[in-house]
Amino acid sequence: MAEGPPSARLRVAVVVAAVVLTGLAFVAGRGTGHGPARAAVPATVPTATTAPETEPLAQRRLDWRAGPVHGITVTALSVRRIAGEDPNSDDAGQLTIRVQGLPAGRRLLAVQGLELLDTGGGMFAGPADSPVAGTRAALVRSTGQAGSYVVDLGPTPGVDTLGRITLQGVLLSRSSSSRNRIELDTRGPWPAGPPLRAVEPVTDTVTIDLAPLRLEAFQGGAESARLPLEVAGVFVGGGRTVVTLRLGTLPGFAPGEIPRAFSQQVGAFPVSVRLLAGDRVVCDRTTMFGESPDSVPLVVVDCPAAPAPRLAVELGAGAQNVPFRVTLSA
C-alpha cells in the first residue's frame, strides 16, 4: 500500500496525540475525583503564641512587723492557701504570726479586727470570729514554737495578691492570782517512777470571780458570777507533779448545765493555772472552758518537778482586750 504524502501523515499524528492526551486527562480525573492536579500552595502557620497560665502562689513569706504597742510586737510571718478536697469549693488559708513582749504568765488567746486586704485595697481574706470570754475574736493556736501562732482564714485566693494586714487588738489571758490559791502538802516519799503517790490537798476548793461576766441558769432564773473549781486529784513522783481540777456545783444550776451555759453565753473561757514551789513558778498552763457545750471542763497541770515539802496552785480566769491598731505591710 502506498504511503500518503508527508503532510497527511503529520495531520494523523497530531490527531492521535490529541486523543491520547485527552484520555489520560480523563483517567486522571476519574482516579482522584478532581480535575487536573494543581500546584501546591504552602500552608500558612500562625505565628501568634498564647502564654501558659501560671498557678497562683500557695505560700508566701511575709516578715511584716508592727509595734511595739503596749510593749507588744506582732510579726506576720507567712500566709498560705490550703487546697480543699472538693475542687468546686473555695480554698481556705492560714496566717502565721509571731507575738513578742507579752507580760509574764499571759497567753495570746485571740486577735480582734483582723483583716487581710489585697493590693487594690479590697478584701483578700479574713478569719471566722467566735465568742471568747464574752467578746468576739478570732482564736489562735500555738505552732509549738515559742511566741508563734496560726490563725485560720476563710476562702483565700492566690497569696501573691495580698497587699496589707490590719489589726485592731489582741486578747490575752489574765494572770493567775494568789487570791485563788490551793495549798499542797507534798511531804513524804516521791516515787522514782509510776505509780505516782496521791497527795491530799490542804485546801480542795477554790471559787474564781467571773465579773463582769455572769452565767444564767436555763431554768429557774438563777445567776452567778462565780466559777467553782475543786481538786480532783494530786499526784507526785517520777520527777513530776500532776494536779487535776474539775467544775464544782453552783446553786440553781443543774448538774452538767455549767458547760452549756459557758458555751452559749460566754464562749471559750480561759482558766490560767501556775504551779509554785515557794515563790518559784514551776510551770504554768491555760485551759479553755466552754469551747463545746458537751465538753466536761477539766484543768490538768502536769509539770516536771523536783521533790518539795510544799507546793501551791494559783488560778486566774478571763481575758483582757489590749488595743493594737496597726497595719502590717512590706
C-alpha positions in Angstrom: 0.0 0.0 0.0 1.4 3.3 -0.9 2.0 5.8 1.9 0.3 9.2 1.8 2.1 12.4 1.4 4.1 13.7 4.5 1.6 16.4 5.3 -1.2 13.9 5.6 0.9 11.7 7.9 1.6 14.7 10.1 -2.0 15.6 10.5 -2.8 12.0 11.5 -0.1 12.0 14.2 -1.4 15.3 15.7 -4.9 13.9 15.9 -3.7 10.7 17.6 -1.6 12.6 20.1 -4.6 14.8 21.0 -6.8 11.8 21.5 -4.2 10.1 23.8 -3.7 13.2 25.9 -7.5 13.7 26.3 -7.8 10.1 27.5 -5.0 10.4 30.0 -6.6 13.5 31.5 -10.0 11.8 31.8 -8.4 8.8 33.5 -6.5 11.0 36.0 -9.7 12.9 36.8 -11.7 9.7 37.5 -8.9 8.3 39.7 -8.7 11.3 42.1 -12.2 12.6 41.9 -10.8 16.0 41.0 -9.7 17.8 37.9 -6.1 18.1 36.8 -3.6 18.5 39.6 -2.8 22.0 40.7 0.4 23.4 42.1 0.7 23.0 45.9 0.2 26.2 47.9 2.4 26.4 51.0 0.3 26.3 54.3 0.2 29.4 56.4 1.3 28.7 60.1 0.0 31.2 62.7 2.9 32.9 64.4 1.0 34.2 67.5 1.5 32.3 70.8 -0.6 32.2 74.0 1.3 32.5 77.3 0.7 29.5 79.5 -1.4 30.1 82.6 0.5 30.1 85.9 -0.8 28.7 89.1 -1.4 31.2 91.9 1.1 31.1 94.7 0.1 28.8 97.5 2.6 30.1 100.2 4.3 33.4 100.7 6.9 34.5 103.2 6.0 38.0 104.7 8.0 39.1 107.7 5.8 42.2 108.1 6.3 43.7 111.6 4.3 46.2 113.7 4.9 47.6 117.1 5.8 47.8 119.9 2.4 48.9 121.1 2.0 48.5 124.9 5.3 46.7 124.7 3.9 44.1 122.3 5.2 43.4 118.8 3.4 41.4 116.1 5.1 40.0 113.0 3.1 38.4 110.2 5.5 35.6 109.2 3.7 33.9 106.3 0.4 33.2 104.6 -0.6 30.1 102.8 -3.6 28.8 100.8 -4.8 25.2 101.5 -6.3 23.3 98.7 -9.6 21.6 99.6 -10.6 18.1 98.8 -13.6 19.3 96.8 -12.4 21.0 93.5 -15.7 23.0 93.4 -15.2 24.6 96.9 -13.1 27.6 97.8 -9.6 27.1 99.2 -9.1 28.1 102.9 -6.0 29.8 104.2 -3.7 30.2 107.3 -1.8 33.2 108.6 1.2 32.5 110.9 2.2 35.3 113.3 4.8 35.8 116.0 3.9 37.8 119.1 6.6 39.1 121.4 6.6 41.2 124.5 3.6 39.6 126.3 3.6 40.1 130.1 4.9 37.2 132.1 2.3 34.5 132.7 0.0 35.8 130.0 -1.0 33.9 126.8 -2.3 35.1 123.5 -5.8 33.7 123.1 -7.2 35.5 120.0 -6.9 38.6 117.7 -9.6 41.2 117.1 -10.4 43.1 113.9 -8.1 41.1 111.7 -8.4 41.9 108.0 -6.2 40.9 105.1 -6.5 43.3 102.1 -5.4 42.7 98.5 -3.2 45.0 96.5 -6.2 47.0 95.4 -7.5 47.6 98.9 -10.3 45.1 98.7 -10.9 42.2 101.0 -8.4 39.4 100.5 -9.4 37.0 103.3 -10.5 37.1 106.9 -10.9 34.8 109.9 -14.1 33.5 111.4 -14.8 35.3 114.7 -16.2 33.3 117.6 -17.2 34.2 121.2 -14.3 34.3 123.6 -14.8 35.4 127.2 -17.8 37.5 126.4 -16.5 39.2 123.2 -15.9 38.2 119.6 -12.4 37.4 118.2 -10.5 35.0 116.0 -9.0 32.3 118.1 -5.3 31.4 117.6 -3.4 28.2 118.2 0.2 27.7 119.0 2.5 26.2 116.4 4.6 24.6 119.1 7.3 27.3 118.8 7.5 29.9 121.5 5.5 33.0 120.5 4.3 31.6 117.2 0.6 31.2 116.4 -1.7 30.2 113.5 -4.9 32.0 112.6 -7.3 30.1 110.3 -8.7 32.0 107.4 -11.8 31.7 105.2 -11.8 31.5 101.4 -8.3 32.5 100.3 -7.1 33.4 96.7 -3.5 33.2 95.4 -1.3 34.7 98.1 0.6 36.9 95.7 -2.3 39.3 95.7 -2.1 40.1 99.4 -1.3 43.8 100.0 -1.5 44.5 103.7 -2.9 43.3 107.0 -4.8 45.4 109.6 -5.3 44.5 113.2 -7.4 46.2 116.0 -6.5 44.3 119.2 -5.1 41.2 120.9 -6.9 39.2 123.6 -4.7 37.9 126.4 -5.4 35.5 129.3 -5.5 37.0 132.7 -2.6 36.0 135.0 -3.0 33.7 137.9 -3.7 35.3 141.3 -2.7 34.5 144.9 -6.4 35.2 145.7 -7.2 31.8 144.1 -4.7 29.5 145.7 -4.7 25.8 146.6 -2.1 24.6 149.1 -0.5 21.1 148.6 1.3 19.2 151.4 3.8 17.1 149.4 6.0 15.9 152.3 6.9 12.3 152.2 8.4 9.9 149.6 8.4 10.8 145.9 8.5 7.5 143.9 11.2 7.3 141.3 8.6 6.2 138.7 5.0 5.1 138.2 2.8 4.6 140.0 2.8 8.1 141.5 1.8 8.9 145.0 -1.5 10.5 145.7 -1.4 13.6 147.9 -4.3 15.1 149.9 -4.6 18.9 149.3 -4.7 21.2 152.3 -7.5 23.1 150.5 -9.6 21.3 148.0 -11.9 24.0 146.5 -11.5 27.5 145.0 -14.0 29.9 143.6 -13.0 32.3 140.9 -14.7 35.6 140.3 -16.0 36.0 136.7 -17.1 39.6 137.0 -18.2 41.4 134.9 -19.4 38.2 133.2 -22.4 36.4 134.5 -23.9 32.9 133.9 -27.7 32.4 133.8 -29.3 29.1 134.5 -31.6 27.7 131.8 -34.3 27.1 134.3 -35.3 28.9 137.5 -33.6 32.2 136.6 -30.5 31.7 138.9 -27.5 33.8 138.0 -23.8 33.5 139.0 -20.6 35.4 138.5 -18.5 32.7 140.1 -16.6 29.7 138.7 -16.3 26.9 141.4 -13.4 24.5 141.0 -12.5 21.6 143.2 -9.4 19.4 143.3 -10.0 16.0 141.6 -6.5 14.6 142.4 -2.9 15.4 143.1 0.0 13.0 142.3 3.8 13.3 142.8 6.7 11.2 141.8 8.8 10.3 138.8 10.1 13.8 138.6 6.6 15.2 138.1 3.6 16.8 139.8 0.1 16.3 138.3 -2.8 18.3 139.6 -6.4 18.0 138.2 -9.3 20.3 138.9 -13.0 19.9 137.9 -16.0 22.0 138.0 -17.8 22.3 141.3 -21.5 23.0 141.8 -23.5 26.3 141.6 -26.8 26.9 143.5 -29.6 27.0 141.0 -27.7 25.2 138.2 -28.5 21.6 137.2 -25.6 19.1 137.1 -23.8 19.5 133.7 -25.5 22.8 133.0 -22.5 25.0 133.5 -20.6 23.8 130.4 -23.6 24.6 128.2 -24.0 28.0 129.9 -20.4 28.8 129.2 -20.6 27.7 125.6 -23.8 29.7 124.8 -23.5 32.7 127.0 -19.7 33.4 127.3 -18.0 31.3 124.7 -14.5 29.9 125.1 -13.3 31.0 128.5 -9.6 30.8 129.6 -8.5 29.5 133.0 -4.9 30.1 133.8 -3.0 27.9 136.3 0.5 28.0 137.7 2.3 25.6 140.0 4.7 27.1 142.6 7.4 25.8 144.8 7.7 28.6 147.4 7.9 31.8 145.3 9.3 29.9 142.2 6.9 29.2 139.3 7.5 25.6 138.3 5.2 25.8 135.3 2.0 27.5 134.0 -0.9 26.3 131.8 -4.0 27.8 130.2 -7.1 25.8 129.7 -10.2 26.9 127.6 -13.6 26.2 129.1 -16.9 26.3 127.0 -15.5 25.6 123.6 -18.1 22.9 123.2 -21.5 22.5 125.1 -20.7 18.8 125.5 -17.2 19.2 126.9 -16.5 18.5 130.6 -14.3 21.3 131.8 -11.2 19.8 133.5 -7.9 21.6 134.3 -4.9 19.4 134.2 -1.5 20.7 135.3 1.3 18.2 134.5 4.8 19.6 135.2 8.3 18.4 135.7 9.0 19.0 139.4 11.7 18.1 141.9 10.6 16.7 145.4 9.5 19.6 147.6 7.7 19.6 151.0 5.0 22.0 149.9 3.6 23.2 146.6 0.8 25.5 145.6 -1.6 26.0 142.7 -2.8 29.6 141.8 -5.5 30.2 139.3 -6.8 33.1 137.2 -9.7 33.4 134.8 -11.0 35.6 132.0 -9.4 37.7 129.3 -8.1 41.2 128.7 -8.5 43.1 125.4 -5.4 45.1 124.6 -5.9 47.6 121.8 -3.4 47.1 119.0 -4.4 49.2 116.0 -1.7 48.6 113.4 -1.2 48.0 109.7 1.4 45.4 108.6 2.8 45.6 105.1 6.0 45.2 103.1 
